[in-house]
Amino acid sequence: MFGLGIWELLIILVIVLVLFSRRLPEIGKGLGSGIKNFRKSMTEKDEIDVTPDEKAEDETKAEKSESKP
């Protein structure tokens, strides 16, 4: 394989593991959450949430009560 023996490949693997060992858990966590979100989005119905926020409702009620004479 490209003129590389088993020992050369093992040395390269060890170097890669040493360089990226700190970031491997973060990469795995990000990959796992990405797959989880993808599967969740594939199973859910395509709906648009048009429910107004509670904060927006409170502001609208306050504006209406202030505008009344």
Secondary structure, 3 states (H helix, E strand, C coil): CCCCCHHHHHHHHHHHHHHHCCCHHHHHHHHHHHHHHHHHHHHCCCCCCCCCCHHHHHHHHHHHHHHCC
